[in-house]
């Protein structure tokens, strides 16, 4: 796994833009790879697996059309290599059903903050346990 590469899966271009900026502001050595759909994400992960360039973390939104976050996570977990990559759910959902589902999967679920400053702070805190320093 590449210690400075993160895959962010979210269909909303604005959310991907803000995440990219927040990650750059948090740590300019981090590289954010983006996928706008579950299909794109699984294709990227399979190619990265073949190349030996897997990300150190996957940040996943739940509310994605066609293949939602739960379905994407199930696909990742089917693969013995991909299933070793930590996943964080980063979503606007505050529904107890979603929180219970992800707790049962042992996956951290973080609610997206309302503003950019809060987003940068949240990203910094969220990434600390996953980013390894040389």
N, C-alpha and C positions, 0 to 999 in steps of 0.2 A: 504494500500500500504506500502511496505517496503521502508523506506526512504533511504536505501543505496544500493538498487538493481537496476541495469540498464540492459535492454535487448537490445542487438545489433544484428541486422539482416543484414547479408551480406554473399553472397556466396563465397567470396574470402578469403581463409584461411590466406593469408598474411595480408590482411586488418584487419581481426579479431585478429591476433597476435599483430599487431602494436597498435590497439585500446586497447587491454587488457593491454599491457605494458604502454601505455600513461595514461590510467585511473589509474593504480597502482601508477605511478609516480605522478599523480595529487593528488590522495587521496587514501591511502592504506586501508581505511576502506570501500571503495566501492567494491561491488561485481558485476562482469560482467557476465551475462548469455548470451550465444551466440546461435543463430539459423542460420543455413546455407541456409535455404529455407523458403518460406512463409508457407508451410505446417508445418514444425518444429516449426515455430514461433507461429502459431495459436494453435497448440497442447500444447505448453508450456504455453501460456497465458490462455487457458481453464483449464489446470491443476492447474496453479497458482491461478486462480479465485476460484476454488473449495477449495483449501487449504488456501485461504486468504493470499497468498504470492505474490501479484501482484507487479511488479516493479514500481518504481517511475517515470521512463522515458523509452521511446523506442527510440532508434537511428536506423534509417532505411535507407538502401541503395535503390536507385531506380532500378538500373540495375541488377536484379536477374532473372535467367531463370525460366520458367514455370509460376510462380506467381510473377509478378514484384511488385515494391514498391507501386505503385498506387493501385493494386489489394489487396495487404496486408492491406494497410490503409483502403480501403473500407470495408474489412472484420472486422477489428477492430472497425470501426465506426458503424457497424450494431449492435454491442453488447452494451447495455446501461452501463454495468460495465466497459468493456475494453475501451470504447470510452472516459472515464474520464482520461486515462493515457496520459500525454503529449507525443507528437511525434516530433522528429527532423529528418529531411531528411539530410543525410550526404552522399554526392555523388560526383563523378567526373564530373557530368553533369554541363555544363554552358549554356545549351540551354535555350533561353528565353521562349519557350513553357513550359518547366518544371518549371521554376521559376514562371511563371504566374499561372500555375495549382496550385502549392503549396501555393502561396499567396492567391488565391481564396479559398483555404481550411483552411486558417489561420494557416498554418504549416510553421515553420521556415525551410529554406533550406540553408545548409552550404556546400560550395564546399570543398572537401578534399584538404588539403594543400600538397605541393609536397615533403616536407621533414619531418623527425621525430621530430626535434626540434619545427618546426612550428605546427606539429600535437599535441604535448604536450601542447603548448600554446593555440591552438585552443580548445582543449578538456577542459582545465581549464576554459576558458572563457565561453564555451558552457554550462558547467555543473553548474556554479554558481547559476543561477536562479532556478534550479530544485532540488538541493540537500539541504535537510533540516538538520540542525545540532540539536543535542539533547540539 
